[in-house]
Amino acid sequence: MPVNDVGTCFACGKHNKHGMHLDIRKTKKGVELDFVAPERFEGWRGVIHGGIVATILDELIAWACTVRGYDAVTGELNIRFRQALKVGQKVHGIGRITEEHGCLLRGESELVDASGKVIAQALGKMMKA
């Protein structure tokens, strides 16, 4: 499956006026980001929608694949929510690949708050594009 980044991705695209504009940075071990959740991604009052949290976790794993030199798409994503992400709360995210088997990559990602408490974690299976 060919992928073509034209900058309109909802999560990381710089040309998507409705998107999240995540600024994901490559590291030696994978990727990371810092993000402050705006009110427009609110679900319940003052709480960021779980689907937005899932999107960030998914994007971190997908970008971690690029550190290994692969474009990949999500095959499976399992998320454990530990606490609510609040509107305006700053979080730090990390993503990395833990295994590679043929066309399958396994990865993990995590969002933590400023005090180091885990907001949410994900395990993902990615298929090389």
C-alpha positions, 0 to 999 in steps of 0.5 A: 500500500503506497503512502503519500504525505502531502501535509494534510494528515489530521494528526501531524499535517501542517496544511490541515487547518482543522488538524492537531499539528503535532510536532513529532521529533525523531530521537535515537530510540524513536520519537517524542513530542510535547503537546498542549491539548486545546479546548477544540478537542474536548469531549466531556467538559474540560477533558480531551476526547479519548479518540484524540488521545488514541490518535496521538498514541497511534501517530507516535508509533507510526512515526517511530516506524520511520526511524527504522526507515519504514512507512507503515499503517496501523493494523491493531492498536490497544490503548490503556487510559490511566487518567483523563487528559485535561484541556490545556494540560501539557503532555510529553509523548514517546513512541518506539518500535519494539519488534520487527517480523517481516512486514509487521512492526510492533511498537509502543507509545505513552503520554505522561503529564508534567509530574511524570504520571502516565495519561495513556499507553498504547501497543500497536501492530503496524504493517509496512507500507 
